[in-house]
Amino acid sequence: MKNKAELINHLRELFSSQSLAVLATQDRGEPYGNLVAFAATEDLKHLLFATTRATRKYNNLTKNPRIAMVIDNRSNREEDFQRAMAATATGVVEEIGAPDRDHFVKLYLAKHPYLVEFVTSPTCALLKVNVETYYVVSQFQNVMELHFNDFK
């Protein structure tokens, strides 16, 4: 990847090809990781995921909304050292409420229509990561950064 426009296109391709991400939260300095079904907004400023409010991840997020989320396309093969790409997004999470919830639920369900009952349940929180920075690694050691201001 030679420039930011190319990197943004690669991020869009990565995000559209992958359904799951690893979400990292913490509570009192103790890290915690989860697999989550995610979706990205077209401008890449936000990543969406859903969880019930009775989960450890939700509890952690209410105490500390700063997160890291990792999305990658590895296949667990030797070729990954040259071909795999991983993006780590860092930012702050907020629960999506009215009036924006319907818009973001539609965006999330466009990618994950099989989660309609889960996402529309009254116990489910739809959460939005306000991305501050993407750290993107490709070809095992090529690292690029995109900061939130780069998307304006």
Secondary structure, DSSP 8 states (H G I E B T S, - for coil): --SHHHHHHHHHHHHHH--EEEEEEEETTEEEEEEEEEEE-TTSSEEEEEEETTSHHHHHHHH--EEEEEEE---SSTTHHHH-EEEEEEEEEEE--TTTHHHHHHHHHHH-GGGHHHHTSTTEEEEEEEEEEEEEEETTTEEEEEEGGGG-
